[in-house]
C-alpha cells in the first residue's frame, strides 16, 4: 500500500462512520468525487478504463492491507486462545 506522509495526511478531514453502511457510503462518495474530478480535469471528457482499474486496485489494496494488519493478527490471537479449527498437520508436507 502506498503510504502518505504525515504532512500530506493533514489535508484530509475524514469523517468517522458509525457503521458499515456509512463506511461504504463514504467510500462510494470518495470514488465518485475522484472520478468526477478526473472527468472534468482530463483531456478526455469521459472516464477511461484506466481510471476504473485504478479505483479497483486501490480498493483491493486497501482490503488486503486491512486483512494483513488488522484481521490476521486478530485471528492469530484467537487461534492461540481457542485453538485452530483446522488440523492441518501433514497436509502440505510430511511434518511441520
Secondary structure, 3 states (H helix, E strand, C coil): CCCCCHHHHCCCCCCCCCCHHHHHHHHHHHHHHHHHHHHHHCCCCCCCHHHHHHHHHHHHHHHHHHHHHHHHHHHHHHHHHHCCCCCCCCCCCCCC
